[in-house]
Amino acid sequence: ILNVEQSPQSLHVQEGDSTNFTCSFPSSNFYALHWYRWETAKSPEALFVMTLNGDEKKKGRISATLNTKEGYSYLYIKGSQPEDSATYLCARNTGNQFYFGTGTSLTVIP
Amino acid sequence: NAGVTQTPKFQVLKTGQSMTLQCAQDMNHEYMSWYRQDPGMGLRLIHYSVGAGITDQGEVPNGYNVSRSTTEDFPLRLLSAAPSQTSVYFCASSKATGTVGGYTFGSGTRLTVV
């Protein structure tokens, strides 16, 4: 994997469903992995910064895991709500440089 | 409110004109950076700075200059605007290189070059 890849590109779920997305990245030269939430007409907002293999982070109904050896991170949302609708970005940090994926666009249908 | 302030929010330029996008933060962050966001592409790093007096190129630096004379300010200069520079530009800052708390982003500047 040369770049940061996110899947799926977009996702529609019903309110109350749980969902997850994937961020894949080159496992070499790893420094940190970031997750951001980006609502329409706003700026990206940091959710998690993860640095260690096996890291798990949680903020309310949102959690993330990290596997640096195989180069992937999962973001989970439990019991999706309409206010969770946003684009979720991940970014690979190699020290001073950041490489962003194109994001997963989540729409939660009431 | 503390954060990253970008000006202007919108700008239309003619091809060949120059301009400066302003970015200021009041959080005493060492690391500042500029990104452009284009449809179908992720945020791409233009230039970054790890502290006052230190700048470096990112992934797409051509056509842009930066300077960092103070910790707070990190302006981005377009030397001779081209239609390919039509984009949304974001300034972002962080403590160190972003391993603590991640980036704080500005509200963006939507630039159109005609």
Interface residues (C-beta under 8 A of the other chain):
Chain A: N3 V4 Y31 A32 H34 Y36 K42 S43 P44 E45 A46 L47 F48 V49 T51 L89 A91 N93 G95 N96 Q97 F98 Y99 F100 G101 T102 G103
Chain B: Y31 S33 Y35 G40 M41 G42 L43 R44 L45 Y48 V50 D56 G58 E59 F90 T97 G98 T99 V100 G101 G102 Y103 T104 F105 G106 S107 G108
